């Protein structure tokens, strides 16, 4: 991964950042990083916003533009939206519900297989994150001080499908709850379709 692509990846997964913050993560000088940022801005991939973090001069933050987010594509989005529309036309909402249920069953079986042998909730969440990351969700696990876990998804490879039919989002939440079992509660605390930068699920031991 070259430096420019690495910067895009960091902004996608970590959110808006200053040139200094990016330089520290990349172990480069701020000047070198700024050159890449300015090139990205010239290409329409990056935007800036000034934030008054401290007393005095505002800090300049860099973030992905719509074109920058598009560098992390929705898998087969146009075809997916067309297929959803055709299912609705041919089979109605009941047909679409059956399609979502079938996808749930496949996903649930796949995650259960991936988690086989996991004993603790931490192990189960780690395996679920691993599976979601392999599916293109740029998933991460963050352990919280209260003993809960965050399943963070920095990208949604089925965003077009979820936008067209939000049943896919509800479906995924249901699959997580069933797969992780009765020993935990799962709630969505950030939702990309509601305007958040990413989707985040809080998983709490019961």
MOFEN-V970061 format. One record per backbone hydrogen bond with DSSP energy under -0.5 kcal/mol. CO is the residue of the C=O (numbers start at 1). NH is the residue of the N-H. If there is no record, write none. Layout:
BEGIN
co->CO nh->NH
co->CO nh->NH
END
This chain:
BEGIN
co->2 nh->6
co->3 nh->7
co->4 nh->8
co->5 nh->9
co->6 nh->10
co->7 nh->11
co->8 nh->12
co->9 nh->13
co->10 nh->14
co->11 nh->15
co->17 nh->62
co->18 nh->22
co->19 nh->23
co->20 nh->24
co->21 nh->25
co->22 nh->26
co->23 nh->27
co->23 nh->28
co->29 nh->33
co->30 nh->34
co->31 nh->35
co->32 nh->36
co->33 nh->37
co->34 nh->38
co->35 nh->39
co->36 nh->40
co->37 nh->41
co->38 nh->42
co->39 nh->43
co->40 nh->45
co->40 nh->46
co->41 nh->44
co->45 nh->65
co->47 nh->63
co->49 nh->61
co->51 nh->53
co->51 nh->59
co->59 nh->51
co->59 nh->61
co->61 nh->49
co->62 nh->17
co->63 nh->47
co->65 nh->69
co->66 nh->70
co->68 nh->71
co->69 nh->72
co->71 nh->73
co->74 nh->77
co->76 nh->80
co->77 nh->81
co->78 nh->82
co->79 nh->83
co->80 nh->84
co->81 nh->85
co->82 nh->86
co->83 nh->87
co->84 nh->88
co->85 nh->89
co->86 nh->90
co->87 nh->91
co->87 nh->92
co->88 nh->92
co->91 nh->95
co->92 nh->96
co->93 nh->97
co->94 nh->98
co->95 nh->99
co->96 nh->100
co->97 nh->101
co->98 nh->102
co->99 nh->103
co->100 nh->104
co->101 nh->105
co->102 nh->106
co->103 nh->107
co->104 nh->108
co->105 nh->109
co->106 nh->110
co->107 nh->111
co->108 nh->112
co->109 nh->113
co->110 nh->114
co->111 nh->115
co->113 nh->116
co->115 nh->118
co->120 nh->124
co->121 nh->125
co->122 nh->126
co->123 nh->127
co->124 nh->128
co->125 nh->129
co->126 nh->130
co->127 nh->131
co->128 nh->132
co->129 nh->133
co->130 nh->134
co->131 nh->135
co->132 nh->137
co->133 nh->136
co->133 nh->138
co->137 nh->155
co->138 nh->154
co->140 nh->152
co->142 nh->150
co->144 nh->147
co->148 nh->144
co->149 nh->151
co->149 nh->203
co->150 nh->142
co->150 nh->152
co->151 nh->153
co->151 nh->201
co->152 nh->140
co->152 nh->154
co->153 nh->199
co->155 nh->157
co->156 nh->159
co->157 nh->75
co->158 nh->162
co->159 nh->163
co->160 nh->164
co->161 nh->165
co->165 nh->168
co->166 nh->169
co->166 nh->170
co->167 nh->171
co->168 nh->172
co->169 nh->173
co->170 nh->174
co->171 nh->175
co->172 nh->176
co->173 nh->177
co->174 nh->178
co->175 nh->179
co->176 nh->180
co->177 nh->181
co->181 nh->184
co->183 nh->206
co->185 nh->204
co->187 nh->189
co->187 nh->202
co->190 nh->200
co->191 nh->194
co->191 nh->196
co->192 nh->195
co->199 nh->153
co->200 nh->189
co->200 nh->190
co->201 nh->151
co->201 nh->203
co->202 nh->187
co->202 nh->204
co->203 nh->149
co->204 nh->185
END
